[in-house]
Amino acid sequence: MVDGKRNLEQFDLEALRRGDKGEFATLVDAYSGVIYRLALKMLHDPLDAEDILQETFVKTYRYLGDFDGRSSLSTWLYRIATNEALMFLRRRRFGQVSIDDPSDGEEQEAEPLQILDWCCIPEMELMSDEARSTMQQAIDTLPESLRTVFLLRDIEGLSTREVSQVLDLSEVAVKTRLSRARLRLRQHLTAYFGEKVVTQHTSPEGGV
């Protein structure tokens, strides 16, 4: 899950709970990149992501003695970081963004009338900078409740169970939100690539 870094469960939990600064420094060194990356994807600002990174490890160190082990240590660390980022968004927007409220900007999804068959899209087009940028824009348009689930599950690679523990949701709720997020992204990208296909087929090179 963590780019070849030491697995969180291999750390000496008792030493961490005792406040062992050497063990904690190793933890910070190993996982700063992971937490910063998640915060940056959620907030889109390097300075804000740095603040979340710092606050995450401050709270991790402060509350390690209270860690009860009901979830894995790695899940607990993701939970702290995610909650810090979501609270930051609440403050920035002067409103409430609830990860527990299924009505948070979500309406019932309807299947689109037509989903583009991406097999006809050249691989180079799928991997282009423009396509990647379009994908990021699509992710950014997701409601917070859907985007957070998508980032944790599909981008960070957490399991459905881990995401449910991070966000304190049922696994059914995680699967539902992930399905809605994927459908919205697919609709967004279908519109983008659909225009590409139409352009290719109506251009002089397309033979029309």
ZIWO-V941873 format. One record per backbone hydrogen bond with DSSP energy under -1.0 kcal/mol. NH is the residue of the N-H (numbers start at 1). CO is the residue of the C=O. E is the energy in kcal/mol with one decimal. If there is no record, write none. Layout:
NH:CO:E ; NH:CO:E
This chain:
5:2:-3.5 ; 10:7:-2.1 ; 11:8:-1.6 ; 13:11:-1.2 ; 16:12:-2.2 ; 17:13:-2.7 ; 18:14:-1.8 ; 19:16:-1.3 ; 20:15:-2.7 ; 24:20:-2.2 ; 25:21:-2.4 ; 26:22:-1.7 ; 27:23:-1.9 ; 28:24:-2.6 ; 29:25:-2.5 ; 30:26:-2.2 ; 31:27:-1.9 ; 32:28:-1.6 ; 35:31:-2.1 ; 36:32:-2.6 ; 37:33:-2.2 ; 38:34:-2.0 ; 39:35:-2.5 ; 40:36:-2.6 ; 41:37:-2.0 ; 42:38:-1.7 ; 43:39:-2.5 ; 44:40:-2.7 ; 49:45:-2.6 ; 50:46:-2.1 ; 51:47:-1.9 ; 52:48:-2.3 ; 53:49:-2.5 ; 54:50:-2.5 ; 55:51:-2.6 ; 56:52:-2.5 ; 57:53:-1.8 ; 58:54:-2.0 ; 59:55:-2.4 ; 60:56:-2.1 ; 61:57:-2.3 ; 62:58:-2.1 ; 63:59:-2.4 ; 66:63:-1.6 ; 67:64:-1.2 ; 76:72:-2.1 ; 77:73:-2.1 ; 78:74:-2.2 ; 79:75:-2.3 ; 80:76:-2.1 ; 81:77:-2.1 ; 82:78:-2.8 ; 83:79:-2.6 ; 84:80:-2.3 ; 85:81:-2.2 ; 86:82:-2.6 ; 87:83:-2.5 ; 88:84:-1.9 ; 89:85:-2.1 ; 90:86:-2.1 ; 91:87:-2.2 ; 92:88:-2.6 ; 93:89:-2.1 ; 95:90:-1.6 ; 104:101:-1.9 ; 105:103:-2.1 ; 120:117:-1.4 ; 121:118:-1.9 ; 126:122:-1.7 ; 127:123:-1.8 ; 132:128:-2.4 ; 133:129:-2.5 ; 134:130:-2.3 ; 135:131:-2.3 ; 136:132:-2.3 ; 137:133:-2.4 ; 138:134:-2.2 ; 139:135:-2.3 ; 140:136:-2.3 ; 141:137:-1.1 ; 142:139:-1.3 ; 147:143:-3.0 ; 148:144:-2.6 ; 150:146:-2.5 ; 151:147:-2.8 ; 152:148:-2.2 ; 153:149:-2.7 ; 154:150:-2.2 ; 155:150:-1.2 ; 156:151:-2.9 ; 158:152:-2.5 ; 163:159:-2.6 ; 164:160:-2.3 ; 165:161:-1.7 ; 166:162:-2.7 ; 167:163:-2.5 ; 169:164:-2.1 ; 174:170:-2.1 ; 175:171:-2.5 ; 176:172:-2.4 ; 177:173:-2.6 ; 178:174:-2.6 ; 179:175:-2.3 ; 180:176:-2.1 ; 181:177:-2.5 ; 182:178:-2.7 ; 183:179:-2.1 ; 184:180:-2.4 ; 185:181:-2.4 ; 186:182:-2.5 ; 187:183:-2.5 ; 188:184:-2.5 ; 189:185:-2.8 ; 190:186:-2.2 ; 191:187:-1.9 ; 192:188:-1.6 ; 193:189:-3.1 ; 194:190:-2.3 ; 195:191:-1.6 ; 196:192:-1.3 ; 197:193:-2.5 ; 198:194:-2.4 ; 199:195:-2.5 ; 200:196:-2.6 ; 201:197:-2.4 ; 202:198:-1.5 ; 206:203:-1.1 ; 207:204:-1.2 ; 208:203:-1.1
